[in-house]
Amino acid sequence: MKVVILIDSLIRGGAERQALLTLKELAHRGIDARLIRYYESPGGYDWPADLDARVVLMEKAGRTLRFMWRLCRYLRREQIDVVHGFKEVPGIYACVCGWLTGVPVRIVGHRTQSLPGGMIRRVYRWIRYFATAWIGNTKAVVDVLRHELGVPAERLFVVPNGLETDRFQPSDQLRASVRGRLGIAPDAGVVTMVAVLRKGKNHRMFVRMAARVRDRKPNAVFLIVGDSDPAEPACLSEVEAEVRSAGLEGSIRFLGMRADVPDILCATDVSVLTTNFEGMSNALLESMAAGVSIVSTDYVGARELVVDGDQGFLVPLNDDQAMADRVIRLLDDPGLRSRMGRAGADRVKREFSAQVMGERLEAIYTRLASGRGAWSARASDGGSATVAKH
């Protein structure tokens, strides 16, 4: 089976990380998989040397029709069986070019609980007629596609994000070492948020929560890990101004983009997420894999990862008081933190490993390519795809 994963770039983001991980996992499973990106991404993700031949740059540079012609030529020449677009616009290109060249399986990967606006939204509705299937990373995402876009249920599948769990090996020695490098006292409570700085992530709620926690825990340290979203460059300065206004310059630290997130999480006591909406959070998955207890806003995607009171706590959107209360409770109770952390790590290994993701995708690709399950250009026996199906 020959598979193409299509994405716009490999900048540092959740979808981009998952695209590379998908390529890596499919290759390890013996599938002839390639990743095509159409924008360069300086400072973006690297990939292992053994995947060099599988990562293709097909520059678009504003010339849409020329890019589509080149993509069609590639798909036809390589006799691709499956083309899987990650995110909205790559999904459009994947389906249209795949249909024009007779690729049997054409998949749109949708990863957020919202639909694009404007012209893209109109085109998105139109490609329902060209897509073999749609894959969301949560049930909530699939519900949006079904109820707001009108995608038939038999073409919808859920494949949660995957994670390389062996990257997370917490230990007391590593914890002490990382805290030493960051200048954090061994007995300080550390509260961390890993998220790109954009308004939807709601870092201002994080600052308000930190102010409430500091009133009770003056030695607590709060870490913000992540850079500004290039589309919202003012967000960082706005959050920094909020920190100064709250008098938290000595408590909140901006660490920027880090390649050592597993190490940072090892030094963390509580991981928080203040987002208003998103699909499946890689930050929550990573925190759980590292054995860190969670406090997250109760957006729909979080409920598919965290059972309130089990792996952590869920609090109402924008309720910084409720979040502060849960954070303080965890900082005060090492036994509860440990229990919730173990529950999270166990769940990630069981349900969200890269291996599990690879198995689900391979099963869907194989089923669709054989003409079973969702609508296919080759045939359909009217069956239903049971693997990872919503």
Secondary structure, DSSP 8 states (H G I E B T S, - for coil): -EEEEEES---SSHHHHHHHHHHHHHHHTT-EEEEEESS--TT-----GGGGGGEEE---TT-HHHHHHHHHHHHHHHT-SEEEEESHHHHHHHHHHHHHTT-SEEEEEE-SSS---HHHHHHHHHGGGT-SEEEESSHHHHHHHHHTS---GGGEEE----B-GGG----HHHHHHHHHHHT--TTS-EEEEE--B-GGG-HHHHHHHHHHHHHH-TT-EEEEE--B-TT-THHHHHHHHHHHHTT-TTTEEEEES-S-HHHHHHT-SEEEE--S--SS-HHHHHHHHTT-EEEEE--HHHHTT--BTTTEEEE-TT-HHHHHHHHHHHHH-HHHHHHHHHHHHHHHHHHSBHHHHHHHHHHHHHHHHTT-SS--SS---S----TTB-
